[in-house]
Amino acid sequence: MKAYPEGETLVLVPEQDLIASSIEELRIFFLEQLKEHDGQQTVVLDVKGIEVIDSLGVNLIIGLYKETSANGKEIKIVNAGEKFMKVANFFRFPSILTIEGE
C-alpha cells in the first residue's frame, strides 16, 4: 500500500485485494494519510490489479466515502478492472461516487 499527493489530489493505492485479512491495516493507513494530507481536496483510490473484494472491502470503500464527504472532499476510484466493476455495480457504487475503468 502506498499514498502520494498529486497537486490537490491524494492518491491511495492499496496494492492488494480488499479482503478481511488486510482491511484493518489498510483502514488505519488510509485514515493516517487522510489526516497527513488534509489539504488535498480530492481523494483517488487506485484499484489497479484488485480482483477480489469481500464485504469488509466494500465497507472500507464506503467508510472512505463517508470520511471524505464529511470533510467536503471528493473521492473517486480509478483503474477498476472488470471483476472490481462487477462488485461495484452490485453495491451501486457508481450512484454515490465516480468510478473509472482501466
N, C-alpha and C positions, 0 to 999 in steps of 0.2 A: 504494500500500500504506500501511496505517496500523495503529496499535495504540493501545489505550487501556484503562486499568483501570476496572472497574466493581465496586467493593467488593472481594470476594475473587476476582474473575474478571478475567483478562486476555483482551481481545477482539483477535484478529488478523484483519485484513481485507486480503486480497491485492489486490483491485480489478482483477485481470487474470487471464486464463486461465492455468492451471498447465501451461505448456509449456516446452520446453527453453530457449528464448531468455530466459526470465525467472526460471528456477528458482534459479540461483546467487545472484542479487540478493535474492530472497525468502528463501532459506535463511539468508543472512547476517543479514538484517533480523530474521527471526523469532528466531534464536538470540540476537541482541543484546537483543531485547525480553524474552525469557525470563530472561536474566541481570538486566536492569534491573528487572524486576518480579517478582523471586524470591518475594516474599511472597504472591502470588496462588496459591490452591490449585486453581483450575480455569482451563483454557485453552479458549477458544471460538474456533474457526475459522469465520468468517462468509464463506460462499462465494456470497453473493447475486450473481447475474449471471454466475457462472462456468459456461461451457458446454463448454469444451474442457479436457481433462486428458489429458496423454500419460504415458508410462511414467515420466518424470522427475518429473512432478507426483504420481504415485502414490508414488514413492519419497520425495518431500518430506513427504507426509502420514504415511507410515509412520515416517519419521525423527522427525517431531514427536511422534507417538505414543510412540515409544521414549524420546525425551528427557524427555517429561513423566512417563511411567510410571516411569522410573528415578529421578525426583525425588519420587515419591509423589504426583503430581498427576493430576487427571482431565482428559481432553480430550474435547471433543465438537464436532461440525460442525453448523452451523445454516444455515438458508435454502438448503438444497440443492434445486436445480431438477431437473426430470425427466432431463435429459441427464447431470447430475452423478450422480444416483442410479443410473442405468444402469451407469456406470463403477464406482461404489462397491459396488453389488451384485455386479458381475462379480468384483471383487477381494475380496469378502466383508468389506468394512469394517464392516458392522453387527455382525459377530461379535466385533469387538475394541473398537469404540467406538460411542458414541451419535451417530446422525445424524438430524437433524430436517429435514423438508422445508419448503418455502416456505409 
